[in-house]
Amino acid sequence: MEKLETSELQSRLSSLSVSSFPGVTSKHCEANPLNRLQSTDLSRTVIHPDSQADMDGNRESAPSPEEPSASLGKTEAGDSQESSTSHPGEKKALPPMKAASTWTSAALKELKTKLRQEKDCVVTVYRGDTMSVHVPTVPEAKHVCWEFATDGYDIGFGVYFDWSPVTSRAITVHISESSDDEDEDDDLEVPPVPGDVEKGSKSVANSNLGEILPVYRQDSHLAVQSGSHEFPGEGTYQLKFDNSYSLWRNKTLYYRVYYSA
């Protein structure tokens, strides 16, 4: 019985023509009816040899996913090299300078008595103001020296050096007033804190200005504040007496600036 059914199925398959399957035109399917039926199964994908070769060729020509990362690495390396180069607008480093020598003395009365007899050695630094003494370097000397004292209260003091060429050998005094919109968060007279830079100190926009001593409040009413500095080259010293932190009190300042070999 089973053999009979198999022979009948084979005879029926052999009687089928290609016209019964309009989508199939392969001669290989005509020769093998069973394969022809299998090729019409829509659930399977048939890959022809020619198409497979084309696909293989496309795979070879497609870029490797590692190539973009390699080019990206080159770009990042180039960016790092560009960032390491200096820009023309960057501030150039100033020449190094030696530290200043400073000391104190208890001879307050002697200094004040002496300076009262000299011209322009006793001045008043008004509240909120900063007085700068500009001292140019001279070929005959190698050091600049200073000493100062005040009556009753301390005062801020700092030393800077301007590397601009010297155009005048005269020692000049400049007064800068604090602006009205400046922060006024300090009390009348706040006790000095060690290492506390004065809030009234202004940042200097001059790119040729080097700092020797930052502005600190000095107990110049208790001891004479003295110091000296060796010329680092040609330029102008700026000795700043800062009273910008005081809102109400003017300061009487006794000072002297001179050269030494």
FENCOR-V662435 format. One record per backbone hydrogen bond with DSSP energy under -1.0 kcal/mol. CO is the residue of the C=O (numbers start at 1). NH is the residue of the N-H. If there is no record, write none. Layout:
co=CO nh=NH
co=CO nh=NH
This chain:
co=1 nh=5
co=2 nh=6
co=3 nh=7
co=4 nh=8
co=5 nh=9
co=6 nh=10
co=7 nh=11
co=8 nh=12
co=9 nh=13
co=10 nh=14
co=11 nh=15
co=17 nh=20
co=18 nh=21
co=21 nh=24
co=26 nh=30
co=27 nh=31
co=28 nh=32
co=32 nh=36
co=33 nh=37
co=34 nh=38
co=35 nh=39
co=38 nh=41
co=41 nh=44
co=48 nh=52
co=49 nh=53
co=50 nh=54
co=51 nh=55
co=52 nh=56
co=53 nh=57
co=54 nh=58
co=55 nh=59
co=56 nh=60
co=57 nh=61
co=58 nh=62
co=64 nh=67
co=66 nh=70
co=67 nh=71
co=68 nh=72
co=69 nh=73
co=70 nh=74
co=71 nh=75
co=72 nh=76
co=73 nh=77
co=74 nh=78
co=75 nh=79
co=76 nh=80
co=77 nh=81
co=78 nh=82
co=79 nh=83
co=80 nh=84
co=87 nh=90
co=101 nh=228
co=103 nh=226
co=105 nh=224
co=106 nh=108
co=107 nh=111
co=108 nh=112
co=109 nh=113
co=110 nh=114
co=111 nh=115
co=112 nh=116
co=121 nh=255
co=123 nh=253
co=125 nh=251
co=126 nh=129
co=128 nh=178
co=129 nh=243
co=130 nh=176
co=131 nh=241
co=132 nh=174
co=133 nh=239
co=134 nh=172
co=135 nh=237
co=138 nh=141
co=142 nh=231
co=143 nh=260
co=144 nh=229
co=145 nh=258
co=146 nh=227
co=147 nh=256
co=148 nh=225
co=149 nh=254
co=151 nh=153
co=155 nh=218
co=156 nh=242
co=157 nh=216
co=158 nh=240
co=159 nh=212
co=159 nh=213
co=160 nh=238
co=161 nh=210
co=162 nh=236
co=172 nh=134
co=174 nh=132
co=176 nh=130
co=179 nh=182
co=193 nh=196
co=198 nh=201
co=206 nh=209
co=208 nh=163
co=210 nh=161
co=213 nh=159
co=215 nh=198
co=216 nh=157
co=218 nh=155
co=218 nh=220
co=219 nh=222
co=219 nh=223
co=220 nh=150
co=224 nh=105
co=225 nh=148
co=226 nh=103
co=227 nh=146
co=228 nh=101
co=229 nh=144
co=235 nh=137
co=236 nh=162
co=237 nh=135
co=238 nh=160
co=239 nh=133
co=240 nh=158
co=241 nh=131
co=242 nh=156
co=243 nh=128
co=243 nh=246
co=251 nh=125
co=252 nh=151
co=253 nh=123
co=254 nh=149
co=256 nh=147
co=258 nh=145
co=260 nh=142
co=260 nh=143
